[in-house]
Amino acid sequence: MNSYIINEMKKEESWRLFKIIGDFIDGFEVMPTYLPSVTIFGSARVEEGNKYYEAARELAFKLSKKGFSIVTGGGPGIMEAANRGAFEAGGNSIGLNIKLPREQKPNKYLTETLNFNYFFARKVMLVKYATAFVLFPGGFGTLDELTETLTLIQTKKLKPFPVILYGNEYWNGFVQWLNDVVVKDGYIDKEDTELFKQIDNIDEIVDYIDQWYIKNSTKLIGEND
């Protein structure tokens, strides 16, 4: 490989490093101002009127009234619904948007928007400052956030915090597979399935997160490093 190509590659990697650092600096400066916060995940493909859209909207509204900021990926679908609920409650509605070749436009219900170049930096910010995760039905991105977070808690790289699955008809098959195949074949322990809860009652979710935060708030600062 000639020296010109090598030098150009080095320049490109140096520029990439600065963009990565920029992603983290933005997140570290902004996100602590919105504690406590709850991160809500789910499909970008559902629309207003869908039962999961309306449930996410109601949940975010009620969590906002309890004093929690609502954090999402900033896009459409469940993300929009959650941001909308927080916005309608007069609360903090934060969107951590990702720059994509086909641009994902932030939804219109955000009071704060951060734009990230890299998925992994964005994922750190979605996790690091969260009091809880609530996951609605979704695709690969939602499943990725769920399994990566559970892995971090399982391996003690992340302190345990509420991870709640909403939508039993969607999640039951996944949970059954975990028990019937993954636990049975020894790939995870049975107690690993206790790292998350399935709750389909909005008020129950709000109370669970609120009580967990009241009990653990003094232990949270700086733990998710």
C-alpha positions as CSV (number, residue, x, y, z in Angstrom):
1,M,0.0,0.0,0.0
2,N,1.6,3.3,-1.0
3,S,2.3,6.1,1.4
4,Y,-0.4,8.5,0.0
5,I,-3.2,5.9,0.7
6,I,-1.8,5.3,4.2
7,N,-1.7,9.0,5.1
8,E,-5.2,9.5,3.8
9,M,-6.4,6.6,5.9
10,K,-4.7,8.1,9.0
11,K,-6.4,11.5,8.3
12,E,-9.8,9.8,8.0
13,E,-9.3,7.9,11.2
14,S,-8.2,11.0,13.1
15,W,-11.3,12.8,11.9
16,R,-13.5,9.8,13.0
17,L,-11.9,10.0,16.4
18,F,-12.8,13.6,16.8
19,K,-16.4,12.9,15.8
20,I,-16.6,10.1,18.4
21,I,-15.2,12.4,21.1
22,G,-17.7,15.0,20.0
23,D,-20.6,12.6,20.4
24,F,-19.6,11.8,24.0
25,I,-18.9,15.4,25.0
26,D,-22.3,16.5,23.9
27,G,-24.0,13.6,25.8
28,F,-21.9,14.1,29.0
29,E,-22.6,17.8,29.0
30,V,-26.4,17.6,28.4
31,M,-27.8,14.4,29.8
32,P,-27.0,14.9,33.5
33,T,-29.2,18.0,33.5
34,Y,-32.2,15.8,32.8
35,L,-32.0,13.4,35.7
36,P,-33.9,11.3,36.7
37,S,-34.9,10.0,33.3
38,V,-36.6,7.0,31.8
39,T,-35.6,5.6,28.4
40,I,-38.4,4.3,26.2
41,F,-37.8,2.0,23.2
42,G,-40.0,0.5,20.5
43,S,-40.9,0.3,16.8
44,A,-40.5,3.4,14.6
45,R,-43.2,1.9,12.4
46,V,-46.4,2.3,14.5
47,E,-48.6,5.3,14.1
48,E,-51.0,7.4,16.1
49,G,-54.0,5.2,17.1
50,N,-52.0,2.0,17.4
51,K,-52.5,0.6,20.9
52,Y,-48.8,0.6,21.6
53,Y,-48.4,4.2,20.4
54,E,-51.2,5.3,22.7
55,A,-49.8,3.2,25.6
56,A,-46.3,4.8,25.2
57,R,-47.9,8.2,25.1
58,E,-49.9,7.6,28.3
59,L,-46.9,6.1,30.1
60,A,-44.6,9.0,29.2
61,F,-47.3,11.5,30.3
62,K,-47.6,9.9,33.7
63,L,-43.9,9.4,34.2
64,S,-43.4,13.1,33.4
65,K,-45.9,14.1,35.9
66,K,-43.9,12.1,38.5
67,G,-40.8,14.2,37.6
68,F,-39.0,11.9,35.2
69,S,-37.5,13.1,31.9
70,I,-38.4,11.0,28.9
71,V,-35.6,9.9,26.6
72,T,-36.0,8.2,23.2
73,G,-34.1,7.8,20.0
74,G,-36.0,10.9,18.8
75,G,-37.6,9.4,15.7
76,P,-41.2,8.3,14.8
77,G,-43.4,5.6,16.1
78,I,-43.1,4.6,19.8
79,M,-40.3,7.2,20.1
80,E,-42.7,10.0,18.9
81,A,-45.5,8.7,21.2
82,A,-43.3,8.8,24.3
83,N,-41.9,12.2,23.5
84,R,-45.4,13.4,22.8
85,G,-46.7,12.2,26.1
86,A,-43.8,14.0,27.9
87,F,-44.4,17.1,25.9
88,E,-48.1,17.2,26.6
89,A,-47.4,16.8,30.3
90,G,-45.1,19.8,30.2
91,G,-42.0,17.6,31.0
92,N,-38.6,17.1,29.5
93,S,-38.7,15.3,26.2
94,I,-35.3,14.3,24.9
95,G,-34.4,12.8,21.6
96,L,-31.1,11.2,20.9
97,N,-31.2,11.2,17.1
98,I,-28.8,9.3,14.8
99,K,-27.5,10.6,11.6
100,L,-28.3,8.2,8.8
101,P,-27.8,8.1,5.0
102,R,-31.5,8.4,4.7
103,E,-31.9,11.1,7.3
104,Q,-34.1,10.3,10.3
105,K,-35.9,13.5,11.2
106,P,-36.4,14.2,14.9
107,N,-40.1,14.2,15.8
108,K,-41.8,17.4,16.7
109,Y,-42.4,16.7,20.4
110,L,-38.8,17.2,21.6
111,T,-37.7,19.8,24.0
112,E,-34.0,18.8,23.6
113,T,-32.3,17.1,20.7
114,L,-28.9,15.6,20.5
115,N,-27.6,14.3,17.1
116,F,-25.1,11.4,17.1
117,N,-22.8,10.2,14.4
118,Y,-22.3,6.8,15.9
119,F,-24.8,4.2,17.2
120,F,-22.5,3.0,20.0
121,A,-22.0,6.5,21.4
122,R,-25.8,7.1,21.3
123,K,-26.4,3.8,23.0
124,V,-24.1,4.8,25.9
125,M,-26.2,7.9,26.5
126,L,-29.4,6.0,26.3
127,V,-28.2,3.7,29.1
128,K,-25.8,5.7,31.3
129,Y,-28.3,8.2,32.7
130,A,-31.4,6.0,32.7
131,T,-33.4,5.3,35.8
132,A,-35.3,2.6,33.9
133,F,-35.9,1.1,30.5
134,V,-39.3,0.4,29.1
135,L,-39.4,-1.6,25.9
136,F,-42.5,-1.7,23.6
137,P,-42.7,-4.1,20.7
138,G,-40.1,-3.3,18.0
139,G,-37.6,-4.6,15.5
140,F,-33.9,-5.4,15.6
141,G,-33.0,-2.1,17.2
142,T,-35.3,-2.7,20.2
143,L,-34.1,-6.2,20.6
144,D,-30.5,-5.1,20.4
145,E,-31.1,-2.5,23.2
146,L,-32.8,-5.1,25.3
147,T,-30.2,-7.9,24.9
148,E,-27.2,-5.6,25.2
149,T,-28.5,-4.0,28.4
150,L,-29.3,-7.4,29.9
151,T,-25.8,-8.6,29.0
152,L,-24.3,-5.5,30.8
153,I,-26.3,-6.2,33.9
154,Q,-25.7,-9.9,33.8
155,T,-21.9,-9.3,33.6
156,K,-22.0,-6.6,36.3
157,K,-20.8,-3.9,33.9
158,L,-24.0,-2.1,34.7
159,K,-25.8,-1.8,38.0
160,P,-29.3,-3.4,37.9
161,F,-32.2,-1.1,37.2
162,P,-35.8,-1.7,36.0
163,V,-36.0,-3.2,32.5
164,I,-39.7,-3.6,31.7
165,L,-41.3,-5.2,28.7
166,Y,-44.7,-3.9,27.7
167,G,-46.9,-5.9,25.4
168,N,-47.3,-9.5,26.5
169,E,-48.6,-10.8,23.2
170,Y,-45.4,-9.6,21.6
171,W,-42.9,-10.6,24.3
172,N,-44.3,-13.9,25.5
173,G,-42.8,-15.9,22.6
174,F,-39.4,-14.4,23.3
175,V,-39.6,-15.0,27.0
176,Q,-40.8,-18.6,26.4
177,W,-37.9,-19.2,24.0
178,L,-35.5,-17.9,26.7
179,N,-36.8,-20.4,29.2
180,D,-37.4,-23.4,26.9
181,V,-34.2,-23.2,24.9
182,V,-31.6,-20.7,26.2
183,V,-32.0,-21.6,29.9
184,K,-32.7,-25.2,29.3
185,D,-29.6,-25.6,27.2
186,G,-27.5,-23.8,29.8
187,Y,-26.6,-20.7,27.8
188,I,-27.9,-18.5,30.6
189,D,-29.0,-19.2,34.2
190,K,-32.6,-19.2,35.3
191,E,-32.0,-16.1,37.5
192,D,-30.9,-14.2,34.4
193,T,-34.5,-14.1,33.3
194,E,-35.3,-12.1,36.5
195,L,-33.3,-9.2,35.2
196,F,-36.4,-7.9,33.4
197,K,-40.1,-7.8,34.2
198,Q,-43.2,-8.1,32.0
199,I,-45.8,-5.5,33.0
200,D,-48.8,-4.5,30.9
201,N,-50.5,-2.1,33.3
202,I,-49.3,1.5,32.8
203,D,-50.0,2.7,36.4
204,E,-48.2,-0.4,37.7
205,I,-45.1,0.5,35.6
206,V,-45.2,4.1,36.8
207,D,-45.4,3.0,40.5
208,Y,-42.7,0.4,40.1
209,I,-40.2,2.9,38.5
210,D,-41.1,5.6,41.0
211,Q,-40.7,3.4,44.0
212,W,-37.5,1.9,42.7
213,Y,-36.1,5.4,42.2
214,I,-37.1,6.6,45.6
215,K,-35.4,3.6,47.2
216,N,-32.2,3.7,45.1
217,S,-31.7,7.4,44.1
218,T,-28.9,8.0,46.5
219,K,-26.9,5.1,45.0
220,L,-27.3,6.0,41.4
221,I,-24.8,8.9,40.9
222,G,-21.7,7.7,38.9
223,E,-22.6,4.0,39.0
224,N,-23.2,3.4,35.3
225,D,-19.7,4.2,34.2
